[in-house]
Amino acid sequence: MKLSDVVGMVFCERMDFTFRVGQASLVGIFHSLRYRHFPSPPKRFTVYVALYDGEGEGTMEFEMERLETEETSKSPSPVSPEDNSID
């Protein structure tokens, strides 16, 4: 198995699928979220990741790090290419 290279990552509110025409749309694209108070309430969002030059099957885990404290947060479950979502 050869791991893919990440060539792009887009954050958005959701991804919509139009199966009849085979299209996917990223809705509500953003590059940052700002809140008046920390910790903020939980917010669901979608991460679209463009991958290149991988081989084989696998799962992905999404992890974020707060730069000031190095505190990390992970996706609640592995990401599967079959369902295109986090459970």
Sequence and secondary structure as in RCSB ss.txt:
>XXXX:A:sequence
MKLSDVVGMVFCERMDFTFRVGQASLVGIFHSLRYRHFPSPPKRFTVYVALYDGEGEGTMEFEMERLETEETSKS
PSPVSPEDNSID
>XXXX:A:secstr
 B  EEEEEEEESEEEEETTTTEEEEES BS    SSSS      EEEEEEES BS   B  EEE TTT  EEE 
SS BBTTTTB  
